Amino acid sequence: MVEAGQKAPEFTLQDQNDESVSLTDFKGKKVLVYFYPRASTPGCTVQACALRDTKSELDELNVVILGISPDTPKKLTNFTNKQELNFTLLADEDHAVCEAYGVWQLKKFMGRENMGVVRTSFLVDENGNIEHVFNKFKTKDHHEVVLNYLNRNL
């Protein structure tokens, strides 16, 4: 997994509007790159809606939100519309970006093993370096963990 202090792996992915978005598009801003397993599932919905509701606070702190999952742009469009999300979701269908960040891992669920996204967020600083890795949180308090970190480190 990518660690704090390292250069953030660069990427260009299709967003929910099927437009290309690159990490370099946000140079000069902090970027919360958050990886989640699947759009429209209960935990992912709770996490996304909490970020939606705190977006204005993140905007004030010069932080852009980019959510990444292995979903298709069409699924991301449906998720965005249904939950009225106000930030960018990106489709990593071949999970290459997930692999670059080290979040595509073997997971165990109900006695079965399969590869999938380990829910993790990376705060990328204004220069494109990983400032902080968030990997200890619950979906319902992810936004609070991020805001607490940002407010402590102003």
C-alpha positions in Angstrom: 0.0 0.0 0.0 1.1 3.5 -0.8 2.3 5.3 2.4 2.5 8.9 3.6 5.4 10.8 2.2 5.4 8.9 -1.1 4.4 10.4 -4.5 0.7 9.6 -5.2 0.4 7.3 -8.2 -0.9 9.3 -11.1 -4.2 8.3 -12.8 -6.7 9.3 -15.4 -10.2 7.6 -15.1 -13.7 8.1 -16.5 -16.1 9.9 -14.1 -19.8 9.4 -13.6 -20.4 11.7 -16.7 -18.0 9.6 -18.8 -15.4 12.4 -18.9 -11.7 11.9 -18.2 -10.4 13.1 -14.8 -6.7 13.1 -13.8 -5.1 13.5 -10.4 -2.9 16.2 -12.0 -6.1 18.3 -12.7 -6.1 19.2 -9.0 -2.5 20.4 -8.6 -2.5 23.1 -5.9 -5.4 21.6 -4.0 -5.5 18.8 -1.5 -7.4 15.7 -2.8 -9.1 13.1 -0.8 -8.8 10.0 -2.9 -11.2 7.5 -1.3 -11.5 3.9 -2.5 -14.7 2.0 -1.9 -15.9 -1.5 -2.9 -19.1 -0.9 -4.8 -21.6 1.8 -5.6 -25.1 1.6 -4.1 -24.2 -0.9 -1.4 -25.2 0.0 2.2 -21.8 0.9 3.6 -20.6 2.7 0.5 -23.9 4.7 0.4 -23.5 5.8 4.1 -19.9 6.8 3.4 -20.7 8.7 0.2 -23.7 10.6 1.7 -21.7 11.7 4.8 -19.0 13.1 2.4 -21.8 14.8 0.4 -23.1 16.4 3.6 -19.6 17.7 4.6 -18.5 18.8 1.2 -18.8 22.5 2.0 -16.5 22.1 5.0 -14.0 20.2 2.8 -14.3 22.9 0.2 -13.3 25.6 2.8 -10.2 23.5 3.6 -9.3 23.4 -0.2 -10.0 19.7 -0.4 -11.4 18.0 -3.5 -13.2 14.6 -3.1 -12.5 11.8 -5.6 -14.3 8.5 -5.0 -12.8 5.4 -6.9 -14.4 2.0 -7.3 -14.3 -0.8 -9.9 -17.8 0.2 -11.0 -18.8 1.3 -14.6 -19.4 5.0 -15.3 -23.1 4.1 -15.8 -23.3 2.6 -12.2 -21.6 5.7 -10.9 -24.1 7.9 -12.7 -27.0 6.0 -11.1 -25.4 6.2 -7.7 -24.7 9.9 -8.0 -28.2 10.7 -9.1 -30.0 8.5 -6.6 -27.9 9.8 -3.6 -27.6 13.4 -5.0 -23.8 13.2 -4.6 -22.0 16.5 -5.2 -18.5 15.2 -5.9 -16.6 13.2 -8.5 -16.8 9.4 -8.7 -14.3 7.6 -10.9 -14.6 4.2 -12.6 -11.5 1.9 -12.2 -13.1 -1.1 -14.0 -9.8 -2.9 -14.5 -8.8 -2.0 -10.9 -5.3 -0.8 -12.1 -5.5 2.3 -9.9 -6.7 0.3 -7.0 -3.6 -2.0 -7.5 -1.3 1.0 -7.9 -2.5 2.3 -4.5 -2.3 -1.2 -2.9 -6.0 -1.4 -2.0 -6.9 -4.3 -4.4 -6.4 -7.2 -2.0 -7.6 -10.7 -1.1 -10.7 -10.3 1.2 -12.6 -12.8 3.2 -16.3 -12.5 3.6 -18.7 -15.2 4.9 -16.1 -17.9 4.5 -15.3 -17.0 0.9 -12.1 -15.4 -0.4 -12.0 -13.0 -3.4 -10.1 -10.0 -4.6 -11.7 -6.7 -3.9 -11.2 -3.1 -2.7 -10.1 -2.6 0.8 -11.8 0.6 1.9 -9.0 3.2 2.3 -8.6 6.9 1.7 -5.5 8.9 0.8 -5.1 12.6 1.4 -2.9 13.9 -1.5 -1.2 17.3 -0.8 -1.0 20.2 -3.1 2.2 18.9 -4.6 0.9 15.4 -5.4 2.4 13.6 -2.4 0.5 11.3 0.0 0.0 13.4 3.1 -2.0 10.9 5.2 -3.6 7.4 4.8 -6.9 6.8 6.4 -7.5 3.1 7.0 -9.0 2.9 10.4 -12.6 4.1 10.3 -16.2 3.0 10.0 -18.2 4.0 7.0 -20.5 6.2 9.1 -17.6 8.2 10.7 -15.1 8.4 7.8 -16.0 12.0 7.1 -15.4 12.9 10.8 -12.0 11.2 10.8 -11.0 13.1 7.7 -12.2 16.5 9.0 -10.6 15.9 12.4 -7.3 15.2 10.8 -7.6 18.3 8.5 -8.6 20.6 11.3 -5.7 19.4 13.6 -3.2 19.9 10.8 -4.1 23.4 9.5 
